[in-house]
Amino acid sequence: AVAAPVIANNSGAASSPRLQSVAHVEQAAVEVAPPSVVNKPVLSVVPSVVPAAPPALVVAAPPVEKVALTSFDNAQWIARFAEFGIGGVVGTIASHCCLVERSGEQLRFVLDEKHASFFDSAHTQRITDQLSRVFDTVVRVAIAIGTPQLETPAAHRERLRAERLAHARQLIESDPNVRMLREAFGAVLDENSIQPRD
């Protein structure tokens, strides 16, 4: 039998080729072995989904009832003034006018002199143009400055507001709790703080 050659390792100690081969395989196994993996819980993130807003519901405005020029009077001028589309400074001027006469396509108004400081002829033309569109025919408008003998749209609006304010004050003054506070503590009602709800 032939003895296996003895090979010295790095430390100087002798080792056989078989032992060296085994050692080499073990070292390779150590180098190749994958690192241990620690299982960790996985959190699945679900993005929050915001539902899309439903489409806006478009409600068609009810058609405006046509105004007949043949029956147009100051009562209709007041009641339907907001429908005529006269805005801005011209609308303010027009709201202080009352209709005193209608003769065919001629409309005569009287403008309250207390609100005539900004009035000029251009306002008359703009009111004429707007009312011509309302009546779907060409009208002629004349405006004279003076003291209205009929109620104007602005005066009508102010009168309704004053009536609502008087009614609100009456309700508060007749309220049992208010009367109790007055009698027990001599409370005084600040009437200027009372405002009607529009």
Residue pairs with C-beta under 8 A, 6 or more apart in sequence:
4 16
4 17
4 18
5 16
5 17
6 14
6 15
6 16
7 14
7 15
7 16
7 17
7 20
8 14
8 15
9 15
9 20
15 23
64 83
66 136
67 76
67 80
67 83
67 134
67 135
69 102
69 105
69 135
69 137
69 139
72 99
72 102
72 107
72 135
73 99
73 102
74 98
74 99
74 100
74 150
74 151
77 98
77 99
77 153
78 151
78 152
78 153
78 156
81 94
81 95
81 153
83 134
84 94
84 130
84 131
84 134
85 130
85 133
85 134
86 94
86 126
86 127
86 130
89 118
89 123
90 123
90 126
90 127
92 115
92 118
92 154
93 111
93 115
93 116
93 118
93 119
93 123
93 127
94 109
94 123
94 127
94 153
95 152
95 153
95 154
95 157
96 111
96 112
96 114
96 115
96 116
96 148
96 152
96 153
96 154
96 155
97 109
97 110
97 111
97 112
97 143
97 148
97 152
97 153
98 109
98 110
98 148
98 149
98 150
98 151
98 152
99 107
99 108
99 109
99 150
100 108
100 109
100 110
100 149
100 150
101 107
101 108
102 108
105 137
105 138
105 139
105 140
106 139
106 140
106 142
107 131
107 139
107 140
107 141
107 142
108 142
108 143
108 144
109 141
109 142
109 143
109 144
110 143
110 144
110 145
110 146
110 147
110 148
110 149
110 150
111 119
111 143
111 144
111 145
111 146
111 148
112 146
112 147
112 148
112 152
112 154
112 155
113 145
113 146
113 147
115 154
116 145
119 143
119 145
123 143
124 141
124 142
124 143
127 141
127 143
128 139
128 140
128 141
131 139
131 141
132 138
132 139
148 155
151 159
161 196
164 196
164 198
165 194
165 195
165 196
167 196
168 194
168 195
168 196
168 197
169 191
169 194
172 178
172 189
172 194
173 189
178 187
178 189
181 187
182 188
182 189
